[in-house]
């Protein structure tokens, strides 16, 4: 009974096994033929993953079963797996995932995952500015992936648990992955292909391995590694091998490897490490070899250092607090570097202590080997000035500090060592003779280098012993000190002086290269190390005595002979002081030059003091002999400033000289005190300004200033603050107005133009013709003036004179003058263009004072004056013709005229002569004034006249008619028909006498024809008693 049920059960199981086998075979056969889409399985996989990640939403694409290849599990391949967070953002994305379902769990009705394989995932690691690394898969956003991976790692590290999500997971793999590593601070990106990685559960922990090919712009670098994790003690150990790796990749992965970012060369080697799961590092070893490339050492070298090969062997102590560098060898091409030491981590970086040595090398390799941050000026100076020789056997001890931060800078705290040198050639600043064939020993530290020169040559002199010391390598103020001795000719001594300094004298026409003489010199020099050293930066300590000095063309082309000078060169400059003979006269000469940085005070100064002889005055350039005659004392100082500015200060003692200003008729005789001075400013070799010029003497004194245009030849503005000469007391401003010419403004208490107006034109010795005086201006000039007292003659001044004038470069074209006369009346003068001529207008309420102030006549009083004339400047002699009218005036202080009128009136005339009116037509041509139809009258007398007056010779020739009792006598001219027969010419009368005036203006001779007094007008004309006949003849003549 019992065995029958057992047989039934066994048969049922056998049938079931057979059916299952048949079904499994069918499924295997179907899977072998191709994948089978399994939507029901996708739901179970999502449910399993959802149990593991309850806060994520799992999205899967097409899921299908594939041929397993082995019977360890049933693989399911799912495409487009996405993990979505609670906020709807994508946490991770994998294009293809293959999971393996455990068969035994499947038979029990449960779906348990045995492995997860990510196929061709896109993984991105990005390092931000803070050094943190963010993980991103596929196109998902960053954030959440690290938690996802941590949960997977936790499932593997834990004990197998059938009821836990992913509790039976045995491995996680990545196949054919692609990794992008971005270093945002360095702006660099690396891409790795063929990533294969596996993390597998072991009884005692975990084991992992990886391999990838990393592209770096050249041949791809191969990287491999393996690691083991033991659960019992939490220890992690492993090794990383690499070949052709860019060191910057390691620097981008961890801040601990930031120092490797300075290397630019392919690395190959092995790194082993030990640690624990609590994040502690227990130690490791590094064995690295590098090919040709460069290395950057910020804070020491300005640029990368080229190396041919590199080998490093080091041991990393526990906690990575220190590294023992057993060997650091670098082939630098010219020499080989061998360093050993210890690197310790400090609170803010790294501290390095070690020893190093360099094999011998030529001085040309110093440019690569001498760090640019150590004594940069000294380094620059040595590289530029040490041209030959060799350095051997450098041994050094050092201590360095590397600061933390994105740009790790190296600071040198201690450096000391020694080296030998041989055959050095050192070029010293300026024209200082070169130091040649120098040999000896040098010792150095971080602050200085001491060269002990055992033998060598300085120029043409031999050095038996000497020293060169360079200080200040650790900071600012690098300096060099040289101790040497030199003897020889003056030219050999002048070579230490900067050529720019000597060029300042050469620009004045004196070539220092022609100086000859003998010198005895003791030289000690110390100067700052910098670019383009000039004499101002090379403070030589020199005392020298120069004798028998000759300097051809030292000043204005004249030779200096018999010179005796003392020459001192100190830290601040050079000073030459002495005396010599120039042009037969003794002179004191001085030359000073300042060294150093740019200064507001002068850079160089040349001075000469002595007596100016006629020969020296002619050699100076402009011919002043028409203004200055005789010897006089002079002191001239030339000061040159940085930036191209030069100032010339001159002072003159003119007591022994005679001064003359012909145009103002002013002269200073000899022995009368007089002093003058001027300051001239040049920029770029061109005259820029005259800030001050003055002359102080009894007959004339002035002071002012001027500025020039950029060409140095054209005057821009001239200001005369004070000008005093004779009666003149004015100030003036002359300024340029571009193409419009210049503008002159005159103001002051008094201006005396009488010497200028009364000066006679020059006469040609060949033709006898007169030439107008040459004016000071050859371009248009606009003048404005306001003068308290204006003298146009030597008598009365015009008060409150104001007006303007226009000068076209040849003559005055327009004049406007308003002034007050001493009587308080006004004067108005106008000269205006009228076609090709000029209209002249003169009007005054006090004609007598106006004519006296203008220097025409001085014995008229009162009267209303009106002059209208036309001037023709284009014609020879610039003739002017017009009319003059003067009403109600008096004639005073004219005894000759009084005698003449008394003779006509047969009575004595005392005091002034009152006249009613004066009308006159005139023609002024050159020096000759011709009077036509001149007529003057009062109630008692009338006069008509015609003739000519010579102004330069002051002679007169006039003929005319005098009419006594003019109002009564001329009344007959108003009678019709017979009036003209009785009276005759206009202005005459029934009774009139003819007269002539000849001779000098000062003492004229009057002649009166008394017979004509009783002859009617018609008969006077008939018999020639009148003036008209001979007047016409005179006019023809």
Protein Blocks (a to p, Z undefined) as FASTA:
>chain_A
ZZmmmmmmmmmmmmmmmmmmmmmmmmmmmmmnoccddfklmmmmmmmmmmmmmmbccddd
ddddddehianbccdddehiacddfkopafbdcfbdcddddfklmmnopacdfbdcdehi
acdddddfkopacddehjbdeehjlmmmmmmmmmmmmccdfkbghklpcbdcdehiacdd
ddfknopacddehiacdddddfklccddddddddehiacddddddddddfklopacdddd
dehiafklmmmmpmklmmmmmpccdddddddddddfeopafbdcddddddddddddehka
mbdcddfbdcddddddehilaccdfbdcddehjaccdddddddddfklccdddddddddd
dfklmmmmmcfkgokllmmmmmmmmmgdcdehiaddddddddedjblcdddfbdcddddd
ehiacddehjbdcdehiacdddddfkbccdddfbdcehjbccfbdcdddehklmghiacd
dddddeddfklmmmmpcfklmmmmmmnopafklpgcdddddddddddddehiafklmccd
dddddehiacehkbghiacehiacdddddfkbccddddddeehiacdddddddeddddfb
dfbdcdddddddfklmmmnopafklmpgcjddddddddddehhiacddddddfklpccdd
fknopacdehiacddddddddeehiafbdfbacdddfkbccdddddddfkomacfbdcdf
bacehjbccddddddehjnopadddedjbdcfklmmmpccdddfklopacddddfbfbdc
ddddddfbacfbfkbccehiacddddehjacfbdcdddddfkopacddddddehjbccdd
dddfblmlmmmmnopaccbgehiddddddddfkbghiaaddddddehiadehilklmmmm
mmmnopacehjaddfbdcdddddehjbccdehiacddfkbccddeddddfklopacdddd
ddehkllmmmmmmpghjlmmmnopghiafbdcddddedjfklccddddfklmmpcfklmm
mnomammlmmmmmmmZZ
